Amino acid sequence: MMAKIPQGFETRAERRSWYSRADAESLLDWLEDNGHRFVGMDVAQKQDDGNWTLLSDGLDLTRQTENFEAVRMGRVFLAEYDGDGRMFEPVWQDRAR
């Protein structure tokens, strides 16, 4: 079954499906509460000119079999990579855009 991003999150996305740390954490809660398999997260930095740069330090959990641990690792990733102008894109299995 394809899982769509919850309706309230779509309006808070800075850019399509990129979120602030707080919204990305809330999305992780939603994933965990609804049993969706979290598989990773990308991080981007907003530049002074308004452009975005995708950082190479993404989180790939496609081989992680325990979803609880994957979500925990996602929270650690958010804490480590949070900063001014940073946005996050959580990725889960069977995500529909």
Disulfide bonds with the S-S distance in Angstrom:
none
